[in-house]
Amino acid sequence: MAPLLEEEENYIRLALLLKGVSPRAVRTFFDKEFPPTYLPSTLNKNYNTLNGLFKNRILNRAQWNLLFPKSEHSIVIENLSDLQDSQSTLQTEHSIVIENLRDLNDSHSTLQTEQSSTIDTLSDLQDSQRTLQTEHSIVTEILKDLKDSHSTLQTEHSSTTDTLSDLQDSQRTFKTEHSIVTEILRDLKDSNSILQIEHSKVTEILKDPIPWNIREQITEVLESWKEDDKTFIETNGAKSILKCIKENGCVVVTASSGTGKTSLVRHVALQMQNEGYEILPVSNPKEIIKWYNPSKNTLFVVDDFCGTYGLNPMKFDKWKNFMEKIKALVEKKPVKVIISCRLQVYKDRHMKSLSFFQECECNLQSADLCLLKTEKQCIAEFYLKTNASEISDLYDMFDCFPLLCYLYSKNSKLNIIDFFTNPFIVYKDEIGKLQTEGAHVKYCALALCVMFNNQLKEEWLTEHVGENIKTIIKNTYEACKVVKGTSRLVLRDELDSLTHTYIRKDGEVYSTIHDKLFDFLAFYFGSEMIYCLINNATSQFISERFLFERKKKKDELTIIVPTRYQQMYISRMVNDWSRGKVVDVFCNINMDDCIFRQQLLFHIEGLAISQQQKMASLYDIDNKSTPLIQCCCIGDINLVKWCLHNCTKNVNHCRYTDKVSPLYMASAYGYNEVVKLLVNNKGDINKCDYKDLSPLYIACQNARTEVVQMLINNKADINKCTDEEVSPIYVACYKGHTEVVQMLINSNADINKCKDTGSSPLYIACQEGHTKVVEMLINNKADINKCRDTGASPLYIACWKGNNVTVQMLINNKADINKCKDTDGVSPLYIACEEGHSEVVQMLIDNKADINKCSDIDGVSPLYIACQEGHTEVVQMLINNTADINKCRDTGQSSLYIACEEGHTAVVQTLINNKADINKCGDTDGVSPLYIACQKGHAEVVQMLIDNKAKINKCKDTGESPLYIACQERHAEVIKILINNKADINKCRDTGESPLYIACEQGHTEVVKILINNKVDINKCRDAGESPLYITCQEGHTEVVQMLIKNKADINKCRNTDGVSPLYIACQEGHTEVVQMLINNKADINKRIDTGEFPLFIACYKGHAEIVESLLKYKADCYLKCDGLTPLGIARRANHSNIVDLLERWDKQSI
């Protein structure tokens, strides 16, 4: 074999060095410089540098994939390729070596001289060959293994690819299902919210004492009031009555008809509705009791109280029976009552017995409340427009001026001067013209409204009716000269033609547009066709509208019955009586006149005995009242005798509605002779009404002294109680009827008999402040410490009411001075301190009352409650008598604390002057007096506490400082005081929110400005990393955002937890103006959050089109992706078609 050339030998050596030695050496050196453990992180850190080399083609794809491998499969493939290359290289080198060996064999003879050296070389080459062969075998085996591995990997790759495909499909399905579930969840949340709202509504309906159908009717009524109120002209009277109803529980608005009292009352009621009151129009007192709701502030509105034209005895009795219950409800505060009442009704002598409704009258015709000239001018201008100036001198001619303006506006063809000078003459002429000009049917239509007492039903003109209605219409036809046989439908058409001038239609009933107009029509037709009216008008009209003799000016529109018709009128009354209209007969306005009663009795006594007996035994068709009961109500002894003579069996018959007996009625009104007559005729002396009120009880209640004595003498049950266990002596003590009380005591009434709430006669007398009655009861051995069911004693209630004389009397008679209520442990001293009755407090202290006795429920002391209510004099009195000034309630608040909370400056000063602990905090939350004063915004108290060394940075348990809470509540003056006194302006609560943060969150611009001006840390973040600017952007407070940006707030400061920036959160919440502001100030428009979303992406997802447009305008990248979706893709998925259109248009424009 020929010897190798030097170049060949060097080549072989170099090849062996490169392939055998160098890789291992380089690997060792590389691993030393770049340890394998940290190599990935080193490469990641230098990613941008390497990426630059790759983009500039210094690194190729293979090298890049080696540095940043994509997957294990790729690595295997690449390794396999390298090994194959290595195998190919080795085979080539192996061939070269074989060829060289052949050449060497061929050159053997020529190399003899170099044999020794060549043998050595050959030996080395043979060793190398063997090594190469060995390595070739190894490589061959590796290649075989790699092929097998490659085949396995291909199989696994295929399987993995299938699995991956399935996973991707599952992921897509999951995402779709997740979106569906999210939508369903959102729908469920919405449905749940709706259900909760509906549940609340249903709960309220179930709690509502008013039936749903009545509630709907009330709603409709109030809507009509609101519509009418649009034309109401505000007056001095309205303002005064609004003030009055706010200050009082019950207000009665009185005036003549037509003065606008109903409109005014409704206007005031609607204003009270704005104050949070529920408005309930009622027609009778029972509805007030039934519809009372203790959980609501309610204003009941009553129109035409106790009658329209005159006092209606039946209505009067109802209001009288329910007066005490209504009074009790009103005293509970949630209930108020506003009433409109005609002046002539309110001034009736019987109304004085309705004492509760007499307490607050507002007379619209009084000097204080009557319409001012300017107000009348406004009313005239509203209704009469340009004609108002023509009647400026006529404003004061009639009290019903507002009504006249309204009526004229409905019939402006009338002569305005004549109308406002004497409207009734004008109407008389107008109606008279209907008759003279042949409009007989129109004339008859108005007459029928009068016949049916302003309640003419449409069905009587369109459908089949009874003989009685037919007869009335027929007789009215004749009186009005209507052609016989005229259809009733023509009447209906004429009534429709009179709407808005004379007539209005409410549902299916025709009536006049105002009661005053009906008064006139009644008077007019009473003058023109009295015969027809007496014979055909309703029994109620007969009862209310006719007088035998005018006695007062108020009767000017009352029909006076001429002498020649008086007998006919009485006959009509007897006819009504015979038809069961007993109440209408005996409630006739003429029955107040004894001469009229004599005439009626004379007429009745002239009837046949059988007819008299039948009449005496009749019941009223509506309430089963008898003539005897009605006669006892009037108190006419002769009529009572006539009733008893003709029907003694009715002596104990009771009225159906309220079970009132004749004896009860006579006892209530104090008709002594009648009571005696009834008792002598076996009247049941203990017969009670439906509430178990006996004749003796009602006589005691109304102080009918002679009747009381008479009933006692006739063995009335002196201790007979009502259904609430109220005895006659109890009600007499409640009313303060001293003589009656003494009478009952003398007759051995049970002096300690309590009502069902445990209140004794002594207790109720102390409550009402009837000192003489209290003295009388004590002198007769009443139990002075007898408590009601709650444990409240007579002394307790006297202290509560501040009845000094009564308190002293009870103490002098050894009342238990420290006897507390069972329900809450409140002592007499406590309640006197709460109410601020300083004289009573002093009296109790002087008599050794426990000055530190606390209530059981919350441990509140007398001093604490006095401080809470701001009773400075009482506070000083307690301190002077060594009350524990730092005694706290169960939750740890001190007397100073509560005074600071309520802002009672004088009390706070008093406590500080007496060394109250100024930094004493509540046990449950660590709130200090200064903190609570700052929270409530009591600047003067705050300054006072600081001046007295209160800890200005003392925080509550959750870390909020006084400055923090003042900023939260936006108390600017308090904030300035705290800052001026070196409060820590950057003091944060436990979760890291600073005063500036909370002010920004609440959007308190003025507060933010104060804090910034005082060098607050504008970028101070809460623990989760939200900055003040971030939270302001989230809440959308534009002015605050602008202020923060101007003062160098970090505009790109992100939240720690997820990397959300101010711009991102503003885009998410849809605050367009804030987004624009941030963009204008160079916020990073494409900044991603940790999960990859960016501002444009979230705006598209949320559907905020304006924000999307702004972002695109300022070069937001619309091709960025998040989870493989572009903004366009997410907009499509979210079904925001407007944004999809916007992005597609933008994409075309950019191309």
Sequence and secondary structure as in RCSB ss.txt:
>XXXX:A:sequence
MAPLLEEEENYIRLALLLKGVSPRAVRTFFDKEFPPTYLPSTLNKNYNTLNGLFKNRILNRAQWNLLFPKSEHSI
VIENLSDLQDSQSTLQTEHSIVIENLRDLNDSHSTLQTEQSSTIDTLSDLQDSQRTLQTEHSIVTEILKDLKDSH
STLQTEHSSTTDTLSDLQDSQRTFKTEHSIVTEILRDLKDSNSILQIEHSKVTEILKDPIPWNIREQITEVLESW
KEDDKTFIETNGAKSILKCIKENGCVVVTASSGTGKTSLVRHVALQMQNEGYEILPVSNPKEIIKWYNPSKNTLF
VVDDFCGTYGLNPMKFDKWKNFMEKIKALVEKKPVKVIISCRLQVYKDRHMKSLSFFQECECNLQSADLCLLKTE
KQCIAEFYLKTNASEISDLYDMFDCFPLLCYLYSKNSKLNIIDFFTNPFIVYKDEIGKLQTEGAHVKYCALALCV
MFNNQLKEEWLTEHVGENIKTIIKNTYEACKVVKGTSRLVLRDELDSLTHTYIRKDGEVYSTIHDKLFDFLAFYF
GSEMIYCLINNATSQFISERFLFERKKKKDELTIIVPTRYQQMYISRMVNDWSRGKVVDVFCNINMDDCIFRQQL
LFHIEGLAISQQQKMASLYDIDNKSTPLIQCCCIGDINLVKWCLHNCTKNVNHCRYTDKVSPLYMASAYGYNEVV
KLLVNNKGDINKCDYKDLSPLYIACQNARTEVVQMLINNKADINKCTDEEVSPIYVACYKGHTEVVQMLINSNAD
INKCKDTGSSPLYIACQEGHTKVVEMLINNKADINKCRDTGASPLYIACWKGNNVTVQMLINNKADINKCKDTDG
VSPLYIACEEGHSEVVQMLIDNKADINKCSDIDGVSPLYIACQEGHTEVVQMLINNTADINKCRDTGQSSLYIAC
EEGHTAVVQTLINNKADINKCGDTDGVSPLYIACQKGHAEVVQMLIDNKAKINKCKDTGESPLYIACQERHAEVI
KILINNKADINKCRDTGESPLYIACEQGHTEVVKILINNKVDINKCRDAGESPLYITCQEGHTEVVQMLIKNKAD
INKCRNTDGVSPLYIACQEGHTEVVQMLINNKADINKRIDTGEFPLFIACYKGHAEIVESLLKYKADCYLKCDGL
TPLGIARRANHSNIVDLLERWDKQSI
>XXXX:A:secstr
     HHHHHHHHHHHIIIIIHHHHHHHHHHHHS TTTHHHHHHHTHHHHHHHHHTTSS HHHHHHHS   HHHH
HHHHHHHHHHHHHHHHHHHHHHHHHHHHHHHTTGGGGGGHHHHHHHHHHHHHHHHHHHHHHHHHHHHHHHHHHHH
HHHHHHHHHHHHHHHHHHHHHHHHHHHHHHHHHHHHHHHHHHHHHHHHHHHHHHHHH SS HHHHHHHHHHHHHH
HHHHTT    HHHHHHHHHHHH SEEEEEE TTSSHHHHHHHHHHHHHHTT EEEEESSHHHHHHH  TTS EEE
EESSTT SSS  HHHHHHHHHHHHHHHHHHHTSSEEEEEEEEHHHHTSGGGGG GGGGSSEEETTSTTTS  HHH
HHHHHHHHHGGGGGGGGGGTTS TTHHHHHHHHHH TTS HHHHHH HHHHHHHHHHHHHHTT HHHHHHHHHHH
HTTT EETHHHHS   HHHHHHHHHHHHHTT  TT  HHHHHHHHHHTBTTTEEEETTEEEESSHHHHHHHHHHH
HHH HHHHHHHS HHHHHHHEESS  SGGGGGSEE  HHHHHHHHHHHHHHHHTT HHHHHT GGGG HHHHHHH
HHHHHTS HHHHHHHHH   TTT   HHHHHHHHT HHHHHHHHHH GGGGG   TTT   HHHHHHHHT HHHH
HHHHHTT  TT   TT   HHHHHHHTT HHHHHHHHHTT  TT   TT   HHHHHHHHT HHHHHHHHHTT  
TT   TT   HHHHHHHHT HHHHHHHHHTT  TT   TT   HHHHHHHHT HHHHHHHHHTT  TT   TTT 
  HHHHHHHHT HHHHHHHHHTT  TT   TTT   HHHHHHHHT HHHHHHHHHTT  TT   TT   HHHHHH
HHT HHHHHHHHHTT  TT   TTT   HHHHHHHHT HHHHHHHHHTT  TT   TT   HHHHHHHHT HHHH
HHHHHTT  TT   TT   HHHHHHHHT HHHHHHHHHTT  TT   TT   HHHHHHHHT HHHHHHHHHTT  
TT   TTT   HHHHHHHHT HHHHHHHHHTT  TT   TTS  HHHHHHHHT HHHHHHHHHTT  TT  BTTB
 HHHHHHHTT HHHHHHHHHHHHHH 
